[in-house]
């Protein structure tokens, strides 16, 4: 085997040592032995660097969240806490109750639903009351279903504040107040 041809094939010996003709030349040629030795060192250095890069990528991939500056982690934790514990008023829906003549006399506030119940707070002032009066609150949804929510009492001056639970899963769209036993006599409506 000629020296020039053997020189170009020396890198092949790094992976495949089963080349007797090339090995025979290297055994007798001092220059090829030195070149093979240097190629082996470079090969080991490159393979070691590649293995170190793979190991570092795996390590960084597993602990990626640890690389964030502590300020970012603290800000993210604060944002999550705000979302979890600060009341969300976007879920509130307010309806104005008006007397038969059209003047506003109160409001009904729907709070968030927990899936099974929706909280309703009724605040009125100016309901027609002679002494202590009792009224019935009704609710209607978009499907035109109506529900008697409950009874409430009004102070002699016509004011009240009452809380009710409505069934969840409905789109409550309308509320009205009637005297008990007279569901068609509307005293106030939204």
Secondary structure, DSSP 8 states (H G I E B T S, - for coil): --HHHHHHHTTHHHH----HHHHHHHHH-HHHHHHHHHHHHHHHHHHHHHHHHHHHHHHHHHTGGGGS-HHHHHHHHHHHHHHHHS--GGG-EEEEEEETTS-EEEEEEEEEE-SSEEEEEEEES----SSSEEEEEEEEETTS-EEEEEEEEE-TTS-EEEEEEEESSS-EEEEEEEETT-TT-EEEE-
